[in-house]
Amino acid sequence: MDKIEKALKKLSQKQKQKFKRILVQIKNGELNNLDVKKLKARDDIFRVRKGDMRIIFRKVDGSIKILALEQRTSKTYAKKSF
């Protein structure tokens, strides 16, 4: 099982629908109302942020490859006590 499938299994049906809508927008090139940012030191890898969702994708020769799907939670930046 790859990283994308594993991430999708953890999501609720509602969250999956949100990701799907964003992925369709990316595929159709409708990036105007999305928070898209090019990652540093790379000309072909981008990050889309929509609320607490992150999608990292790569554009190669007109095609798009999804590299990561992430859902931010309250635990994402929590300090760890040692």
URPEWO-V221944 format. One record per backbone hydrogen bond with DSSP energy under -1.0 kcal/mol. CO is the residue of the C=O (numbers start at 0). NH is the residue of the N-H. Records with the same first field share a line. If there is no record, write none. Layout:
CO->NH / NH
This chain:
1->5
2->6
3->7
4->8
7->10
11->15
12->16
13->17
14->18
15->19
16->20
17->21
18->22
19->23
20->24
21->25
22->26
23->27
24->29
25->28
28->30
30->33
33->35
34->48
36->46
38->41
43->58
44->38
45->56
46->36
47->54
49->52
51->71
52->49
53->69
54->47
55->66 / 67
56->45
57->64
59->62
62->59
64->57
67->55
69->53
72->75
